[in-house]
């Protein structure tokens, strides 16, 4: 359930977000790095989520508190492990109330709550989930739409991480030091260099193909190189350990051909056209 195309963040998607919000790219990298360690998908192509039991409690008026206290409780917490376990929790909640369950999870690179689908530019939570399954560009665009809808871009522009964290992560942001983490990440990315989106895409493809390049972060280190050599060996390519054009094309084909289709999907217009339309005033989130 919710396995999608898993398309990686593109240069066009990142540039569109920067233009649409007037926020510098280092700040955008900081937000997505702190929210999801910089990757919107699990190794099995499902989007990263976090299921919030206190939100499910609110949206179902507590009617499942007794039968499923780990899924429905007035107090936040009780998350358990990240990753696949969150999807297990979501699946159990869906069996109780699908819409409330989808609305009670945070999704993708920006960890946007499902109940914020409208503020993120979607008709409903089902459409939002379909976009989250399809691509990191769509995930990132949802985050930018939420930021615009809630007038948060100004705090990113000003580097006011305390105010941004308070409004984006909620009043308990201090408990997780969100503002400090965001400030440190922004300083690191501002000093440069920025992650390489081509390397990052290759890392995501290697992850999907089970070659384990380590963290999907856009930095070409020894773990990524070792994974790349294993892929080259497996595919009968020259074992150069370099991300040359032949290797990248082979990776992209292997990772995308026959990719499973998300249970709920949405067609997104091409990102190049969306950026061009935005710049010429022909496109709007509405």
C-alpha positions as CSV (number, residue, x, y, z in Angstrom):
1,X,0.0,0.0,0.0
2,X,1.3,3.5,-1.0
3,X,4.2,2.2,-3.0
4,X,4.7,4.8,-5.8
5,X,7.0,5.9,-8.5
6,X,9.4,7.4,-6.0
7,X,10.9,10.0,-8.4
8,X,13.7,12.0,-6.8
9,X,13.9,15.7,-6.2
10,X,14.9,17.5,-9.4
11,X,16.7,20.8,-10.1
12,X,13.5,22.1,-11.6
13,X,11.5,21.2,-8.6
14,X,14.0,22.9,-6.2
15,X,14.3,26.0,-8.4
16,X,10.5,26.3,-8.7
17,X,10.2,26.2,-4.9
18,X,12.9,28.9,-4.5
19,X,11.2,31.2,-7.0
20,X,7.7,30.6,-5.7
21,X,8.6,31.5,-2.2
22,X,11.5,33.9,-2.6
23,X,13.5,31.7,-0.2
24,X,17.1,30.9,-0.7
25,X,18.0,27.3,-1.6
26,X,20.2,26.8,1.5
27,X,17.2,27.5,3.7
28,X,15.1,25.1,1.7
29,X,17.8,22.4,2.1
30,X,17.8,23.1,5.8
31,X,14.0,22.6,6.2
32,X,13.9,19.3,4.3
33,X,17.0,17.9,6.0
34,X,15.7,18.6,9.5
35,X,12.2,17.3,8.7
36,X,13.1,14.0,7.1
37,X,16.9,13.7,7.1
38,X,16.6,14.9,3.5
39,X,14.8,12.0,1.8
40,X,11.1,11.6,1.2
41,X,10.9,7.9,0.5
42,X,11.6,4.6,2.3
43,X,13.7,1.9,0.5
44,X,10.5,0.2,-0.6
45,X,9.3,3.4,-2.4
46,X,6.7,4.3,0.1
47,X,6.7,8.0,1.3
48,X,8.1,8.7,4.7
49,X,5.4,9.2,7.3
50,X,4.8,9.7,11.0
51,X,1.4,8.6,12.4
52,X,0.1,10.8,15.1
53,X,-2.2,9.0,17.6
54,X,-3.4,12.2,19.2
55,X,-4.5,13.6,15.9
56,X,-6.4,10.3,15.1
57,X,-8.0,10.6,18.5
58,X,-9.2,14.1,17.7
59,X,-10.4,13.4,14.2
60,X,-12.4,10.3,15.4
61,X,-13.6,11.9,18.6
62,X,-11.9,9.2,20.7
63,X,-14.1,6.4,19.6
64,X,-11.2,4.0,19.1
65,X,-9.3,4.9,22.3
66,X,-10.4,1.6,24.0
67,X,-10.0,-0.8,21.1
68,X,-6.7,0.6,19.8
69,X,-5.0,2.8,22.4
70,X,-1.7,2.7,20.6
71,X,-3.4,4.3,17.6
72,X,-5.8,6.7,19.3
73,X,-4.9,8.6,22.5
74,X,-5.4,12.2,23.6
75,X,-1.7,12.5,24.4
76,X,0.9,12.7,21.7
77,X,3.8,10.2,21.5
78,X,4.0,6.4,21.4
79,X,5.4,6.6,17.9
80,X,7.6,3.5,17.9
81,X,10.3,3.1,15.3
82,X,10.5,5.3,12.2
83,X,10.2,3.9,8.7
84,X,8.0,0.9,7.8
85,X,6.5,0.6,11.3
86,X,4.7,3.9,10.8
87,X,3.0,2.4,7.7
88,X,2.0,-0.6,9.7
89,X,0.4,1.7,12.2
90,X,-1.3,3.7,9.4
91,X,-2.7,0.5,7.8
92,X,-4.3,-0.5,11.1
93,X,-5.8,2.9,11.5
94,X,-7.1,2.8,7.9
95,X,-9.0,-0.3,8.8
96,X,-10.8,1.8,11.5
97,X,-11.3,5.0,9.6
98,X,-9.5,5.6,6.3
99,X,-9.9,9.4,5.9
100,X,-9.1,10.1,9.6
101,X,-6.0,7.8,9.4
102,X,-4.6,9.5,6.2
103,X,-5.3,12.9,7.8
104,X,-3.4,11.8,11.0
105,X,-0.1,11.1,9.3
106,X,2.6,13.6,8.2
107,X,3.9,12.9,4.7
108,X,7.0,13.3,2.6
109,X,9.9,15.7,2.6
110,X,8.1,18.4,4.5
111,X,6.2,16.1,6.8
112,X,2.9,17.8,5.9
113,X,-0.1,16.6,8.0
114,X,-2.8,15.0,5.9
115,X,-5.4,17.3,7.5
116,X,-3.5,20.1,5.9
117,X,-4.2,18.9,2.3
118,X,-6.2,21.9,1.3
119,X,-3.5,24.3,2.6
120,X,-1.0,22.3,0.6
121,X,-2.9,22.8,-2.6
122,X,-4.9,19.6,-2.9
123,X,-8.6,18.9,-3.3
124,X,-8.5,16.3,-0.6
125,X,-6.2,14.0,1.4
126,X,-6.5,11.2,-1.1
127,X,-5.1,13.4,-3.9
128,X,-2.4,14.6,-1.6
129,X,-1.3,11.1,-0.7
130,X,-1.2,10.2,-4.4
131,X,1.2,13.1,-5.0
132,X,3.3,12.1,-2.1
133,X,3.7,8.6,-3.5
134,X,4.7,9.9,-6.9
135,X,7.7,12.2,-6.5
136,X,9.8,14.3,-4.1
137,X,9.0,17.3,-6.4
138,X,5.3,16.9,-5.5
139,X,6.2,16.5,-1.8
140,X,8.4,19.6,-1.9
141,X,5.8,21.6,-3.7
142,X,3.2,20.6,-1.1
143,X,5.5,21.9,1.6
144,X,6.0,25.2,-0.3
145,X,2.3,25.6,-0.8
146,X,1.7,25.1,3.0
147,X,4.5,27.6,3.7
148,X,2.9,30.2,1.4
149,X,-0.6,29.6,2.7
150,X,0.5,30.2,6.2
151,X,2.8,33.2,5.4
152,X,5.9,31.5,6.7
153,X,8.2,32.3,3.8
154,X,9.1,35.6,5.5
155,X,10.7,33.8,8.5
156,X,12.8,31.7,6.1
157,X,13.9,34.8,4.2
158,X,14.8,36.5,7.5
159,X,16.5,33.5,9.0
160,X,14.1,33.7,12.0
161,X,14.3,29.9,12.8
162,X,12.6,30.2,16.1
163,X,9.5,31.8,14.7
164,X,9.4,29.5,11.7
165,X,9.8,26.4,13.9
166,X,7.1,27.6,16.3
167,X,4.6,28.1,13.4
168,X,5.7,25.1,11.3
169,X,6.3,22.4,14.0
170,X,4.0,23.6,16.7
171,X,4.3,25.0,20.2
172,X,6.4,22.0,21.4
173,X,9.2,22.7,18.8
174,X,11.7,23.5,21.6
175,X,11.4,19.9,23.0
176,X,13.0,18.7,19.7
177,X,15.3,21.7,19.3
178,X,13.8,22.3,15.8
179,X,14.9,25.9,15.7
180,X,18.5,25.0,16.7
181,X,18.7,22.2,14.2
182,X,17.3,24.4,11.4
183,X,19.7,27.3,12.2
184,X,22.7,24.9,12.2
185,X,21.6,23.2,9.0
186,X,21.0,26.6,7.3
187,X,24.5,27.9,8.3
188,X,26.1,24.7,7.0
189,X,24.3,24.9,3.6
190,X,24.9,28.6,3.3
191,X,28.7,28.1,3.8
192,X,28.5,25.6,0.9
193,X,28.8,23.6,-1.1
194,X,25.2,22.4,-1.6
195,X,24.3,18.8,-2.1
196,X,24.5,17.4,-5.7
197,X,21.0,16.5,-6.9
198,X,22.4,14.1,-9.5
199,X,24.3,12.2,-6.8
200,X,21.3,12.3,-4.6
201,X,19.1,10.9,-7.3
202,X,21.6,8.1,-7.8
203,X,21.6,7.4,-4.1
204,X,17.8,7.1,-4.1
205,X,17.9,4.7,-7.1
206,X,20.6,2.6,-5.4
207,X,18.4,2.5,-2.3
208,X,15.4,1.3,-4.2
209,X,17.5,-1.4,-5.9
210,X,18.8,-2.6,-2.5
211,X,22.5,-1.6,-3.0
212,X,22.5,0.6,0.2
213,X,24.5,3.7,-0.6
214,X,24.0,5.0,3.0
215,X,22.2,8.3,3.6
216,X,20.5,9.9,0.6
217,X,22.1,13.3,1.1
218,X,23.7,14.3,-2.3
219,X,27.3,13.7,-1.1
220,X,29.4,11.2,-3.0
221,X,31.4,9.4,-0.3
222,X,32.9,5.9,0.1
223,X,29.6,4.3,1.0
224,X,27.9,5.6,-2.1
225,X,30.9,4.7,-4.2
226,X,31.0,1.1,-2.8
227,X,27.3,0.7,-3.6
228,X,27.8,2.1,-7.1
229,X,30.6,-0.4,-7.8
230,X,28.3,-3.2,-6.7
231,X,25.6,-2.0,-9.1
232,X,28.2,-1.7,-11.9
233,X,29.4,-5.2,-11.2
234,X,25.8,-6.5,-11.1
235,X,25.0,-4.9,-14.4
236,X,28.2,-5.8,-16.2
237,X,29.4,-2.2,-16.5
238,X,32.9,-0.9,-16.1
239,X,33.7,-1.0,-12.3
240,X,34.9,2.6,-12.3
241,X,33.2,3.7,-9.1
242,X,32.3,6.9,-10.9
243,X,28.8,8.2,-11.6
244,X,29.4,8.6,-15.3
245,X,26.6,9.0,-17.9
246,X,26.4,5.3,-18.7
247,X,26.1,4.3,-15.1
248,X,23.6,7.0,-14.2
249,X,21.4,6.1,-17.2
250,X,21.5,2.4,-16.2
251,X,20.6,3.3,-12.6
252,X,17.7,5.4,-13.7
253,X,16.3,2.7,-16.0
254,X,16.7,0.0,-13.5
255,X,15.0,2.0,-10.7
256,X,12.1,3.4,-12.7
257,X,11.1,0.7,-15.3
258,X,8.3,-1.4,-13.9
259,X,7.9,0.8,-10.8
260,X,4.7,-0.1,-8.9
261,X,1.8,2.4,-9.2
262,X,0.6,4.1,-6.1
263,X,-2.8,3.1,-4.8
264,X,-3.9,6.7,-5.1
265,X,-2.3,8.7,-7.8
266,X,-2.4,12.2,-9.3
267,X,-1.0,13.5,-12.6
268,X,1.4,16.4,-12.1
269,X,2.3,18.7,-15.0
270,X,6.0,18.7,-15.9
271,X,8.1,20.7,-13.5
272,X,9.9,22.6,-16.3
273,X,6.6,23.9,-17.6
274,X,5.4,24.7,-14.1
275,X,8.4,26.8,-13.4
276,X,8.1,28.6,-16.8
277,X,4.4,29.2,-16.3
278,X,5.0,30.6,-12.8
279,X,7.7,33.0,-14.1
280,X,5.4,34.2,-16.8
281,X,2.4,34.5,-14.6
282,X,0.3,31.8,-16.2
283,X,0.2,29.3,-13.3
284,X,-1.1,29.4,-9.8
285,X,-1.8,26.9,-7.0
286,X,-5.2,28.6,-6.7
